[in-house]
Amino acid sequence: MSGRRILPAVSAAVAVSAALAVGCSSPPGTPSGSAEVPAASTADAYRGGSASSPFWVDPESDAARQVSAWEEAGRLADAKLLERISTHPVADWPAGDDPEDDIRTAVRGASASRQRVLFVAYNIPHRDCGAYSAGGASDPDAYRSWIERFAAAIGDAPATVVLEPDAVAHVVDGCTPPEKHAERLDLLAAAVDTLKARPETRVYLDAGNPEWLADPGKLVEPLRRAGVGRADGFSLNVANFQTNDTVKAYGARLSALLDGAHYVIDSSRNGRGPLSGGRSEAWCNPPGRALGTPPTTATGDERLDAYLWIKRPGDSDGPCRGGPAAGAWWPGYALGLARAAGS
């Protein structure tokens, strides 16, 4: 049981279309349960990018476009709340078979300030085991070509890449067929090397979340085979809702098993922790969640390199609980996350 699925990125045109289609929607349900609230959970902490975050904020993000649309429509209070998302850096998930245009657009946008762009490489063959975000490259050769073009588009720009959410964890949990394990781990190892050949690119190989694989020891050998020792570390909690304290404890255990490897945490939606009660599809558009710790490299932990918003707050997990397709912008859900932040 994975505990969640990852979503593919969508093009700007699709995002804008989705925003118009569901601009007045709101997520179902009410807050459920209690969990750690991050230290930076006052309302002010969510307005304006943190000085300790070196990452670029996209002025044309879905959230920024929604803020402008709501301001024009007179929804000023909602627009102000959504600035809790639009003023912070979120990851870019380059979409489709040709990632270069998305990457180069982001790199150009960040070039004046020399800020670091956060990307997610998510195109491994047999992705997501046929679930909401199924897809990926058609075969190993296609993937190798894709990741080479991905790296080339980054060039010499400062970038951080979260590499293939789900991919290693699905090897461990049995979702990926055994006959595909060696192929996948070899592809990941080659992808690490390709990306790390760029002079300013940092790479974090995804390692799932504590709810998914309770024993981090099961990840050690697959992560090693996938090249984590040549990467900058691993990522945790991508698109999930586990609290910072829970993920940090897990990350410390996994780091110790990997000779002190560094890691990053996705805190995009974990401000109230996971949905309680063991409900079905607790990972998919759960109601009552909140933005977590704003992106920052000031973590107070020498092995925890950053809290990042890797999952784009407001993008749907899939067609559950009234949501649009996986990866589509859902303004109502975004507003719910923003409203709950700091409350």
GUSE-739784 format. One record per residue (C-alpha): residue in three letters; x, y, z. Coordinates in steps of 0.1 Angstrom, whole numbers, plus 2048, in hexadecimal, padded with zeros to 3 digits. Layout:
% residues N
ALAXYZ...
END
This chain:
% residues 343
MET800800800SER8108207F5GLY7FC839809ARG7FA8507EBARG8008557C6ILE8138707B4LEU80488679APRO813890778ALA8198B476FVAL8028C6758SER8088E073EALA800905746ALA7E490472EVAL7D48E673FALA7D98F6761VAL7C8916757SER7AB902747ALA7A78EE767ALA7A890E77CLEU78C91D768ALA7778FD769VAL7798F878FGLY78091B79BCYS76391C7B3SER7668F87C0SER7718F07E3PRO77E8D07F2PRO7658BA804GLY7658B3829THR7738C4847PRO7948C285ASER7998A086AGLY7B0897886SER7CE8A9894ALA7F38A988CGLU8128BC890VAL80F8E0884PRO8318ED877ALA843908889ALA83E92086CSER81991C86CTHR80E940873ALA7FB951857ASP818968850ALA83094B84BTYR81D94282BARG81E96481BGLY83E96C808GLY85A954800SER87194C81DALA89395D81CSER8A293B824SER89492B804PRO8AB92F7E6PHE8909227CETRP8809347B2VAL85B93E7B5ASP84893B794PRO83495B78EGLU81F949775SER81692B78BASP7F391D78CALA7EF92D7AFALA7FC94F7A2ARG7E494E785GLN7C794579CVAL7D09627B3SER7CE97A796ALA7AD96B78ATRP79D96E7ACGLU7A99917B0GLU79999B78FALA77998979AGLY77899C7BBARG78097D7D0LEU79B9917E3ALA79A97D803ASP79E95C7F1ALA7BA96B7DBLYS7CC9777FALEU7CA95480ALEU7D79447EAGLU7F69597ECARG801941807ILE80892A7EASER8109417CDTHR82C9537DFHIS8409347E6PRO85591D7D0VAL8448FD7C4ALA8538E17AFASP8508E1789TRP8468BF77BPRO8508C0756ALA8358AE743GLY833897725ASP84D88870EASP85E8A9709PRO8688B972AGLU8808D371CASP8688F0716ASP85B8EF73AILE87E8ED749ARG88D908733THR87092073BALA87691B761VAL89C91E75DARG89893F74AGLY88094C764ALA899945780SER8B895076DALA8B8975778SER8B896C79DARG8CD94D798GLN8B493C7AFARG8B19167AFVAL89490679CLEU8838E87ACPHE8798CC793VAL86A8AA796ALA87488F77CTYR85687877AASN85686275BILE863840764PRO854823750HIS837811760ARG831830776ASP81782E792CYS80E80A78CGLY7F0812777ALA7DF82A790TYR7D584E78CSER7F785A780ALA7FF83C76AGLY81584274CGLY83A84A748ALA85384372DSER84A827715ASP86A81371BPRO88D817729ASP89C82770BALA88184170ATYR88784972FARG8AD84C72ASER8A786470ETRP88D878723ILE8A487C741GLU8C188672AARG8AB8A271BPHE89F8AB73EALA8C38B074AALA8CE8C272AALA8B28DB72EILE8BD8E3751GLY8E08E9744ASP8F68FD75CALA8D990C76FPRO8D5906795ALA8BB8EB798THR8AE8D17B1VAL89E8B27A3VAL88889A7B7LEU88D87A7A3GLU86F86379CPRO8578647B9ASP8498417C1ALA86382E7ABVAL87881E7C6ALA85C8197DFHIS8488077C5VAL8657EF7C0VAL8647E87E6ASP83F7E57EAGLY83B7CD7CDCYS8267E37B7THR8407E379CPRO8437C078DPRO8637AE799GLU86F7A9775LYS8707D0772HIS8847D6792ALA8A77D5783GLU89D7EA766ARG88E80577BLEU8AB807794ASP8C4808777LEU8B0824767LEU8AF838787ALA8D483478CALA8DB840769ALA8C485D76EVAL8D686878DASP8F786777ATHR8E887A75CLEU8DA896773LYS8F8898789ALA90E89E76AARG8FE8C1769PRO9148D877EGLU8F98E9794THR8DF8CD796ARG8D78BC7B7VAL8C489B7B7TYR8AE88B7D1LEU8A28677CAASP87F8627D8ALA87B84A7F5GLY85584A7FCASN84785381EPRO845843841GLU82083983DTRP82882681DLEU847812828ALA84A81084DASP86C80084DPRO88681783CGLY89E7FA83BLYS88B7EB81ELEU894809809VAL8BA80880FGLU8C57EF7F5PRO8AD7FC7D9LEU8B881F7E0ARG8DC8167DEARG8D78047BDALA8C48227B0GLY8E28397B6VAL8D984B7D6GLY8FE84B7E0ARG9068617C1ALA8E78777C6ASP8E48937DFGLY8CD87E7F4PHE8A98737F5SER8868827F7LEU86A87980EASN84487F811VAL83F88A7EDALA81A8927E8ASN81288380BPHE80789282CGLN81D883847THR82889C861ASN84B8AB862ASP853899882THR849878874VAL85C87C854LYS87B88A865ALA87D86C87CTYR87985585EGLY89286984AALA8AC867867ARG8A9841868LEU8AC83D842SER8C9856841ALA8DC84285CLEU8D7823847LEU8E5835828ASP905842838GLY8F7864841ALA8E686C821HIS8D488E820TYR8AF892818VAL8928AA811ILE86E8A981CASP84F8B3809SER83C8C9821SER8238D6808ARG8048C9818ASN80D8BA83AGLY8048D6851ARG7E98C2861GLY7F88A085BPRO7E6883849LEU7C187C849SER7B8868868GLY7A384986BGLY7B4832852ARG79C83D837SER79D830813GLU7B48447FDALA7BF85B819TRP7DB867801CYS7C38737E7ASN7B58967EBPRO7AF892810PRO7998AD81FGLY7A38C583AARG7C98C5833ALA7DF8E4835LEU7FF8F2826GLY81E8E7839THR83F8F7841PRO847911825PRO865907810THR88590E821THR8A8901825ALA8AA90C849THR8A08EB858GLY8B68E9877ASP8C18C686DGLU8E28C185BARG8D58A3848LEU8B38B383FASP8BC8CA822ALA89A8DA81DTYR8748DA821LEU8668DD7FETRP8448E07EDILE84A8C37D5LYS8268BB7D0ARG8168DA7C2PRO7FC8E57DCGLY7DA8E67CAASP7E18CC7AFSER7C98AF7B2ASP7D588C7BCGLY7BB87D7A5PRO79587A79FCYS78C8727C3ARG7788877DCGLY76B89D7C0GLY78D8A57B2PRO7978AA78DALA7B189377CALA7D288D78CGLY7E88AB786ALA7CC8C477FTRP7CB8E4792TRP7AE8E57ACPRO7AA9087B9GLY7918FE7D4TYR7A98E57E3ALA7C58FD7E1LEU7B09177F3GLY7A88FE80ELEU7CD8F6814ALA7D591B816ARG7B892482DALA7C2908845ALA7E7913846GLY7EF923867SER7CD91E875
END
